[in-house]
Amino acid sequence: MKNSKTQKSSNLESVTKVMTKDGRYASGYELSNGEVVSVDEAVRMAKNGEIKDVVVSVTRNGDEYLRSTPDDDESNNLSNLPHEKEY
């Protein structure tokens, strides 16, 4: 298992695209290595420190999802990444 404290940031994956089924809500994410993972898998990876520049948030309904690490730069938010509709 990877450990965020011992793994260098440059070795971590990053989110490069948001996958959607309805055009609005994320159903998965494409990572910098080209792999497409579900929201649940991405949340697990983020909790294990395997994806950089994201945090896990929770909806009012208790569903977990990824958000960009909060900062003053809106250009690096996940909502500004390319979105692709899954069929």
JOGI-V976456 format. One record per helix or strand of 2 or more residues. SS is the DSSP state (@ for helix, = for strand). FROM is the first residue (numbers start at 1). LEN is the number of residues. If there is no record, write none. Layout:
ss/from/len
SS/FROM/LEN
SS/FROM/LEN
This chain:
ss/from/len
@/9/3
=/15/6
=/26/6
=/36/3
@/39/9
=/54/5
=/64/5
@/74/3
@/78/3
=/82/4
